[in-house]
Protein backbone atom coordinates (compact mmCIF):
# COMPACT_ATOMS: atom_id res chain seq x y z
CA UNK A 1 0.00 0.00 0.00
CA UNK A 2 1.29 3.45 -0.81
CA UNK A 3 0.61 6.73 0.97
CA UNK A 4 1.18 10.25 -0.24
CA UNK A 5 3.47 12.29 2.00
CA UNK A 6 2.88 16.00 2.52
CA UNK A 7 5.49 18.10 4.29
CA UNK A 8 3.56 20.90 6.02
CA UNK A 9 5.12 24.39 5.78
CA UNK A 10 6.39 24.47 9.40
CA UNK A 11 8.18 21.14 8.87
CA UNK A 12 9.63 22.14 5.53
CA UNK A 13 10.80 25.53 6.82
CA UNK A 14 12.44 23.98 9.88
CA UNK A 15 14.21 21.44 7.70
CA UNK A 16 15.57 24.27 5.56
CA UNK A 17 16.58 26.25 8.66
CA UNK A 18 18.44 23.24 10.02
CA UNK A 19 20.21 22.70 6.69
CA UNK A 20 21.34 26.33 6.55
CA UNK A 21 22.98 25.95 9.95
CA UNK A 22 25.07 22.96 8.92
CA UNK A 23 28.47 23.00 7.25
CA UNK A 24 27.44 19.87 5.33
CA UNK A 25 23.67 19.46 5.00
CA UNK A 26 23.84 16.25 2.94
CA UNK A 27 23.28 13.94 5.95
CA UNK A 28 20.14 15.93 6.78
CA UNK A 29 18.89 15.72 3.20
CA UNK A 30 19.60 11.98 3.18
CA UNK A 31 17.67 11.53 6.44
CA UNK A 32 14.70 13.53 5.08
CA UNK A 33 14.71 11.46 1.88
CA UNK A 34 14.74 8.24 3.88
CA UNK A 35 11.87 9.49 6.06
CA UNK A 36 9.83 10.45 2.99
CA UNK A 37 10.52 7.11 1.29
CA UNK A 38 9.65 5.06 4.37
CA UNK A 39 6.50 6.98 5.29
CA UNK A 40 5.14 6.33 1.81
CA UNK A 41 5.29 2.61 2.51
CA UNK A 42 5.04 1.85 6.23
CA UNK A 43 3.98 4.87 8.30
CA UNK A 44 2.32 2.76 11.01
CA UNK A 45 5.50 0.77 11.61
CA UNK A 46 7.76 3.70 12.35
CA UNK A 47 8.34 5.49 15.64
CA UNK A 48 5.94 5.70 18.56
CA UNK A 49 2.25 6.50 18.63
CA UNK A 50 0.96 9.70 20.17
CA UNK A 51 -2.53 11.16 20.53
CA UNK A 52 -5.01 9.91 17.93
CA UNK A 53 -3.27 9.15 14.64
CA UNK A 54 -0.11 11.13 15.37
CA UNK A 55 3.33 9.53 15.65
CA UNK A 56 6.88 10.58 16.46
CA UNK A 57 9.89 8.99 14.83
CA UNK A 58 13.62 9.52 15.29
CA UNK A 59 15.70 8.65 12.27
CA UNK A 60 19.43 9.32 12.31
CA UNK A 61 19.77 13.08 12.91
CA UNK A 62 16.10 13.93 12.36
CA UNK A 63 13.05 13.84 14.62
CA UNK A 64 9.74 13.74 12.73
CA UNK A 65 6.24 14.32 14.10
CA UNK A 66 3.56 13.18 11.67
CA UNK A 67 -0.11 12.32 11.29
CA UNK A 68 -1.65 9.48 9.28
CA UNK A 69 -4.95 9.97 7.47
CA UNK A 70 -5.92 6.40 6.66
CA UNK A 71 -9.01 7.34 4.69
CA UNK A 72 -7.06 9.62 2.30
CA UNK A 73 -3.92 7.41 2.41
CA UNK A 74 -1.94 10.52 3.31
CA UNK A 75 0.85 11.16 5.79
CA UNK A 76 1.33 14.75 6.90
CA UNK A 77 4.74 15.64 8.31
CA UNK A 78 3.75 18.27 10.84
CA UNK A 79 7.04 19.18 12.52
CA UNK A 80 10.70 18.21 12.34
CA UNK A 81 13.67 18.94 14.52
CA UNK A 82 17.10 17.63 15.35
CA UNK A 83 17.25 14.24 17.01
CA UNK A 84 19.04 14.80 20.29
CA UNK A 85 21.90 12.42 20.82
CA UNK A 86 23.67 11.83 24.12
OpenMM code with the backbone's topology and positions (N, CA, C; nanometers):
from openmm import Vec3, app, unit

residues = "UNK UNK UNK UNK UNK UNK UNK UNK UNK UNK UNK UNK UNK UNK UNK UNK UNK UNK UNK UNK UNK UNK UNK UNK UNK UNK UNK UNK UNK UNK UNK UNK UNK UNK UNK UNK UNK UNK UNK UNK UNK UNK UNK UNK UNK UNK UNK UNK UNK UNK UNK UNK UNK UNK UNK UNK UNK UNK UNK UNK UNK UNK UNK UNK UNK UNK UNK UNK UNK UNK UNK UNK UNK UNK UNK UNK UNK UNK UNK UNK UNK UNK UNK UNK UNK UNK".split()
positions = [
    Vec3(0.0846, -0.1170, 0.0000),
    Vec3(0.0000, 0.0000, 0.0000),
    Vec3(0.0892, 0.1233, 0.0000),
    Vec3(0.0491, 0.2246, -0.0705),
    Vec3(0.1289, 0.3453, -0.0806),
    Vec3(0.0500, 0.4658, -0.0300),
    Vec3(0.1190, 0.5501, 0.0431),
    Vec3(0.0609, 0.6727, 0.0968),
    Vec3(0.1263, 0.7914, 0.0280),
    Vec3(0.0534, 0.9011, 0.0190),
    Vec3(0.1175, 1.0247, -0.0240),
    Vec3(0.1744, 1.0903, 0.1021),
    Vec3(0.2846, 1.1605, 0.0872),
    Vec3(0.3465, 1.2292, 0.1998),
    Vec3(0.3485, 1.3781, 0.1706),
    Vec3(0.2939, 1.4548, 0.2638),
    Vec3(0.2880, 1.6002, 0.2518),
    Vec3(0.3709, 1.6595, 0.3656),
    Vec3(0.4691, 1.7391, 0.3294),
    Vec3(0.5491, 1.8101, 0.4293),
    Vec3(0.4823, 1.9460, 0.4523),
    Vec3(0.4234, 1.9646, 0.5688),
    Vec3(0.3564, 2.0902, 0.6016),
    Vec3(0.4593, 2.2034, 0.6081),
    Vec3(0.4169, 2.3269, 0.5793),
    Vec3(0.5125, 2.4386, 0.5778),
    Vec3(0.6014, 2.4505, 0.7020),
    Vec3(0.5479, 2.4357, 0.8246),
    Vec3(0.6394, 2.4465, 0.9400),
    Vec3(0.7506, 2.3409, 0.9377),
    Vec3(0.7178, 2.2200, 0.8945),
    Vec3(0.8183, 2.1135, 0.8875),
    Vec3(0.9204, 2.1437, 0.7787),
    Vec3(0.8729, 2.1847, 0.6642),
    Vec3(0.9626, 2.2145, 0.5527),
    Vec3(1.0549, 2.3317, 0.5867),
    Vec3(0.9997, 2.4368, 0.6460),
    Vec3(1.0799, 2.5534, 0.6819),
    Vec3(1.1845, 2.5199, 0.7881),
    Vec3(1.1475, 2.4378, 0.8853),
    Vec3(1.2441, 2.3983, 0.9881),
    Vec3(1.3540, 2.3116, 0.9288),
    Vec3(1.3201, 2.2256, 0.8371),
    Vec3(1.4209, 2.1436, 0.7697),
    Vec3(1.5202, 2.2331, 0.6955),
    Vec3(1.4705, 2.3327, 0.6271),
    Vec3(1.5574, 2.4273, 0.5565),
    Vec3(1.6425, 2.5080, 0.6534),
    Vec3(1.5839, 2.5502, 0.7656),
    Vec3(1.6582, 2.6254, 0.8660),
    Vec3(1.7713, 2.5413, 0.9232),
    Vec3(1.7411, 2.4138, 0.9506),
    Vec3(1.8438, 2.3236, 1.0020),
    Vec3(1.9562, 2.3064, 0.9003),
    Vec3(1.9208, 2.2905, 0.7741),
    Vec3(2.0211, 2.2701, 0.6687),
    Vec3(2.1119, 2.3923, 0.6559),
    Vec3(2.0544, 2.5110, 0.6673),
    Vec3(2.1342, 2.6328, 0.6548),
    Vec3(2.2362, 2.6467, 0.7669),
    Vec3(2.2074, 2.5864, 0.8810),
    Vec3(2.2979, 2.5955, 0.9949),
    Vec3(2.4060, 2.4886, 0.9974),
    Vec3(2.4090, 2.4048, 0.8958),
    Vec3(2.5066, 2.2957, 0.8922),
    Vec3(2.6149, 2.3245, 0.7891),
    Vec3(2.7381, 2.2869, 0.8214),
    Vec3(2.8475, 2.3003, 0.7249),
    Vec3(2.8253, 2.2057, 0.6074),
    Vec3(2.7753, 2.0858, 0.6362),
    Vec3(2.7441, 1.9870, 0.5330),
    Vec3(2.6020, 1.9365, 0.5583),
    Vec3(2.5083, 1.9806, 0.4792),
    Vec3(2.3673, 1.9460, 0.4996),
    Vec3(2.3278, 1.8147, 0.4328),
    Vec3(2.4185, 1.7488, 0.3645),
    Vec3(2.3844, 1.6253, 0.2938),
    Vec3(2.3291, 1.5166, 0.3867),
    Vec3(2.3871, 1.4946, 0.5058),
    Vec3(2.3275, 1.3937, 0.5952),
    Vec3(2.1827, 1.4257, 0.6327),
    Vec3(2.1512, 1.5530, 0.6473),
    Vec3(2.0140, 1.5926, 0.6783),
    Vec3(1.9226, 1.5654, 0.5590),
    Vec3(1.9685, 1.6001, 0.4404),
    Vec3(1.8893, 1.5718, 0.3199),
    Vec3(1.8685, 1.4220, 0.3013),
    Vec3(1.9721, 1.3443, 0.3283),
    Vec3(1.9603, 1.1985, 0.3182),
    Vec3(1.8583, 1.1448, 0.4188),
    Vec3(1.8625, 1.1964, 0.5410),
    Vec3(1.7673, 1.1530, 0.6435),
    Vec3(1.6246, 1.1892, 0.6028),
    Vec3(1.6040, 1.3102, 0.5511),
    Vec3(1.4696, 1.3529, 0.5077),
    Vec3(1.4205, 1.2676, 0.3918),
    Vec3(1.5091, 1.2323, 0.3014),
    Vec3(1.4706, 1.1459, 0.1883),
    Vec3(1.4313, 1.0075, 0.2368),
    Vec3(1.5066, 0.9554, 0.3331),
    Vec3(1.4737, 0.8236, 0.3880),
    Vec3(1.3382, 0.8273, 0.4587),
    Vec3(1.3149, 0.9330, 0.5359),
    Vec3(1.1874, 0.9486, 0.6056),
    Vec3(1.0730, 0.9525, 0.5048),
    Vec3(1.0860, 1.0334, 0.4024),
    Vec3(0.9828, 1.0452, 0.2995),
    Vec3(0.9567, 0.9095, 0.2327),
    Vec3(1.0629, 0.8416, 0.1943),
    Vec3(1.0525, 0.7109, 0.1285),
    Vec3(0.9803, 0.6100, 0.2183),
    Vec3(1.0207, 0.6049, 0.3438),
    Vec3(0.9651, 0.5056, 0.4368),
    Vec3(0.8204, 0.5364, 0.4726),
    Vec3(0.7878, 0.6631, 0.4937),
    Vec3(0.6500, 0.6978, 0.5288),
    Vec3(0.5526, 0.6698, 0.4152),
    Vec3(0.6005, 0.6688, 0.2938),
    Vec3(0.5141, 0.6335, 0.1807),
    Vec3(0.4738, 0.4859, 0.1859),
    Vec3(0.5534, 0.4051, 0.2508),
    Vec3(0.5292, 0.2613, 0.2509),
    Vec3(0.4779, 0.2067, 0.3834),
    Vec3(0.5382, 0.2460, 0.4936),
    Vec3(0.5036, 0.1847, 0.6225),
    Vec3(0.4931, 0.2871, 0.7356),
    Vec3(0.4028, 0.3833, 0.7258),
    Vec3(0.3975, 0.4874, 0.8298),
    Vec3(0.3568, 0.4356, 0.9672),
    Vec3(0.2775, 0.3291, 0.9728),
    Vec3(0.2321, 0.2759, 1.1014),
    Vec3(0.3424, 0.1999, 1.1739),
    Vec3(0.4438, 0.1578, 1.1020),
    Vec3(0.5498, 0.0765, 1.1607),
    Vec3(0.6647, 0.1581, 1.2171),
    Vec3(0.6643, 0.2874, 1.1964),
    Vec3(0.7761, 0.3704, 1.2351),
    Vec3(0.7445, 0.4473, 1.3629),
    Vec3(0.8447, 0.4640, 1.4463),
    Vec3(0.8343, 0.5486, 1.5643),
    Vec3(0.7364, 0.5005, 1.6694),
    Vec3(0.6838, 0.5969, 1.7435),
    Vec3(0.5937, 0.5705, 1.8556),
    Vec3(0.4627, 0.6453, 1.8355),
    Vec3(0.3544, 0.5838, 1.8782),
    Vec3(0.2250, 0.6496, 1.8635),
    Vec3(0.2094, 0.7609, 1.9662),
    Vec3(0.1318, 0.8588, 1.9303),
    Vec3(0.0959, 0.9704, 2.0169),
    Vec3(-0.0562, 0.9828, 2.0129),
    Vec3(-0.1081, 1.0952, 2.0474),
    Vec3(-0.2527, 1.1156, 2.0531),
    Vec3(-0.3164, 1.0907, 1.9167),
    Vec3(-0.4262, 1.0172, 1.9162),
    Vec3(-0.5006, 0.9914, 1.7926),
    Vec3(-0.4165, 0.9177, 1.6892),
    Vec3(-0.3996, 0.9784, 1.5745),
    Vec3(-0.3266, 0.9149, 1.4642),
    Vec3(-0.1873, 0.9741, 1.4468),
    Vec3(-0.1422, 1.0505, 1.5451),
    Vec3(-0.0109, 1.1133, 1.5369),
    Vec3(0.0983, 1.0178, 1.5860),
    Vec3(0.2179, 1.0358, 1.5284),
    Vec3(0.3331, 0.9533, 1.5648),
    Vec3(0.4587, 1.0390, 1.5679),
    Vec3(0.5573, 0.9933, 1.6426),
    Vec3(0.6879, 1.0584, 1.6456),
    Vec3(0.7930, 0.9537, 1.6123),
    Vec3(0.8886, 0.9927, 1.5310),
    Vec3(0.9895, 0.8991, 1.4830),
    Vec3(1.1245, 0.9679, 1.4786),
    Vec3(1.2245, 0.9035, 1.5352),
    Vec3(1.3616, 0.9520, 1.5294),
    Vec3(1.4364, 0.8684, 1.4271),
    Vec3(1.4898, 0.9351, 1.3274),
    Vec3(1.5700, 0.8654, 1.2274),
    Vec3(1.7011, 0.9412, 1.2108),
    Vec3(1.8099, 0.8761, 1.2443),
    Vec3(1.9431, 0.9321, 1.2309),
    Vec3(1.9502, 1.0672, 1.3012),
    Vec3(1.9630, 1.1761, 1.2296),
    Vec3(1.9772, 1.3078, 1.2914),
    Vec3(1.8468, 1.3860, 1.2931),
    Vec3(1.7367, 1.3224, 1.2542),
    Vec3(1.6100, 1.3934, 1.2361),
    Vec3(1.4999, 1.3341, 1.3246),
    Vec3(1.4245, 1.4225, 1.3875),
    Vec3(1.3046, 1.3838, 1.4616),
    Vec3(1.1853, 1.4312, 1.3796),
    Vec3(1.0885, 1.3436, 1.3577),
    Vec3(0.9736, 1.3741, 1.2725),
    Vec3(0.8445, 1.3477, 1.3497),
    Vec3(0.7552, 1.4456, 1.3495),
    Vec3(0.6236, 1.4321, 1.4097),
    Vec3(0.5233, 1.4337, 1.2959),
    Vec3(0.4445, 1.3287, 1.2831),
    Vec3(0.3560, 1.3184, 1.1672),
    Vec3(0.2205, 1.2606, 1.2037),
    Vec3(0.1264, 1.2782, 1.1120),
    Vec3(-0.0109, 1.2323, 1.1293),
    Vec3(-0.0490, 1.1459, 1.0094),
    Vec3(-0.1225, 1.0387, 1.0346),
    Vec3(-0.1652, 0.9477, 0.9282),
    Vec3(-0.3154, 0.9625, 0.9071),
    Vec3(-0.3544, 0.9932, 0.7857),
    Vec3(-0.4950, 0.9967, 0.7469),
    Vec3(-0.5207, 0.8707, 0.6646),
    Vec3(-0.5727, 0.7702, 0.7305),
    Vec3(-0.5915, 0.6399, 0.6662),
    Vec3(-0.6933, 0.6468, 0.5523),
    Vec3(-0.7970, 0.7241, 0.5709),
    Vec3(-0.9012, 0.7342, 0.4687),
    Vec3(-0.8454, 0.7924, 0.3379),
    Vec3(-0.7628, 0.8974, 0.3490),
    Vec3(-0.7058, 0.9624, 0.2305),
    Vec3(-0.5731, 0.8982, 0.1882),
    Vec3(-0.5231, 0.8029, 0.2677),
    Vec3(-0.3924, 0.7413, 0.2414),
    Vec3(-0.2850, 0.8497, 0.2303),
    Vec3(-0.2868, 0.9399, 0.3312),
    Vec3(-0.1940, 1.0521, 0.3306),
    Vec3(-0.1240, 1.0631, 0.4659),
    Vec3(0.0050, 1.0886, 0.4600),
    Vec3(0.0846, 1.1155, 0.5788),
    Vec3(0.1243, 1.2623, 0.5742),
    Vec3(0.0952, 1.3338, 0.6807),
    Vec3(0.1331, 1.4749, 0.6900),
    Vec3(0.2475, 1.4880, 0.7896),
    Vec3(0.3614, 1.5347, 0.7415),
    Vec3(0.4736, 1.5637, 0.8306),
    Vec3(0.4451, 1.7014, 0.8886),
    Vec3(0.4190, 1.7045, 1.0191),
    Vec3(0.3751, 1.8273, 1.0838),
    Vec3(0.4916, 1.9131, 1.1326),
    Vec3(0.5891, 1.8487, 1.1960),
    Vec3(0.7042, 1.9182, 1.2516),
    Vec3(0.8273, 1.8309, 1.2387),
    Vec3(0.9426, 1.8925, 1.2279),
    Vec3(1.0699, 1.8213, 1.2338),
    Vec3(1.1636, 1.8989, 1.3256),
    Vec3(1.2658, 1.8298, 1.3691),
    Vec3(1.3673, 1.8936, 1.4522),
    Vec3(1.4871, 1.8022, 1.4592),
    Vec3(1.5920, 1.8490, 1.5217),
    Vec3(1.7101, 1.7633, 1.5350),
    Vec3(1.6845, 1.6519, 1.6367),
    Vec3(1.7325, 1.5343, 1.6052),
    Vec3(1.7252, 1.4237, 1.7015),
    Vec3(1.8378, 1.4458, 1.8010),
    Vec3(1.8044, 1.4557, 1.9251),
    Vec3(1.9044, 1.4796, 2.0292),
    Vec3(1.9790, 1.3513, 2.0593),
    Vec3(2.1075, 1.3576, 2.0503),
    Vec3(2.1902, 1.2419, 2.0818),
    Vec3(2.2687, 1.2712, 2.2084),
    Vec3(2.2891, 1.1679, 2.2875),
    Vec3(2.3666, 1.1835, 2.4124),
    Vec3(2.4927, 1.1054, 2.4022),
] * unit.nanometer
topology = app.Topology()
chain = topology.addChain("A")
for resn in residues:
    res = topology.addResidue(resn, chain)
    for name in ("N", "CA", "C"):
        topology.addAtom(name, app.Element.getBySymbol(name[0]), res)
